[in-house]
């Protein structure tokens, strides 16, 4: 199946309340920006992928498309092994291309990606609702809303101020008690000593984990931090490929691992990471970069087929004003059904690509 056409369209889709505005210690936003990749083969089949471009400068659909076409045109769409061996394209774009190739592979064989990965062990995938930094009062209000919607797990941004982080956590716990498993993510905001101080304050709140509170390197700092607290320490920014996870495991630097397709390079590397963590007895959680439908579909298939992805996976899908899919996903009681049509089980609405096209 030779590749005869490639398209890349950068889109911007509004977010809605209560997700927007989504505030981290780095910035606030009220939209999701993604690159949507379409790959067409000689018999007319098209596969779709997506990669995260939020907050990147100088976005250009034309430049990304030219890069993708240079590498992909004429290649065998079914040979994912050679794709990973040969592809030196920047990792985000590479991941969008790889998702589209998995979608094509499933469509060619009449099987869902989850089936190609070994079979479905989770027909519905639980979501961890992600929210930005909030005040004590607003955190409580939103926590009650998440419980009403059927979510069991909440992840919050953090890291602007330690006292603010603690007040937000207290707001959630005062509002809903233990009805939500709670994760907070400071995005590398703190030094190891500051993170240890924060952990001492957080121990009373029974967190599921504290995600990447310190810089990604050196891993020895994460190992040290784990020895200072009962709060489980998860790593995300330290997770860039399977080799990085092997280093984390050897250093005993994390209790939970959070890969993302646009950082690791696609579905295949995230599956490899899952296998490593399953062997080591660590749970994996798919990270979310404010994903639209194609990338959400990839998360669903990975989590559906891989034993290590046993916990609710990060998602902001509940807060999108729209999606680029012809049939957007439905969230029911904090879960999404795994799409079982061939490939990723989705189709992209080309009119929506035009409607939400974004280029600086």
PyMOL commands that set and color helices and strands:
alter all, ss='L'
color gray80, all
select helices_A, chain A and resi 61-72+80-86+91-109+113-116+136-149+162-179+192-205+219-226+242-251+261-264+267-280+293-305+317-319+350-356
alter helices_A, ss='H'
color red, helices_A
select strands_A, chain A and resi 3-14+22-23+28-29+31-41+46-52+124-131+153-157+181-185+209-211+233-235+256-257+283-284+313-315+335-337
alter strands_A, ss='S'
color yellow, strands_A
deselect
rebuild
show_as cartoon
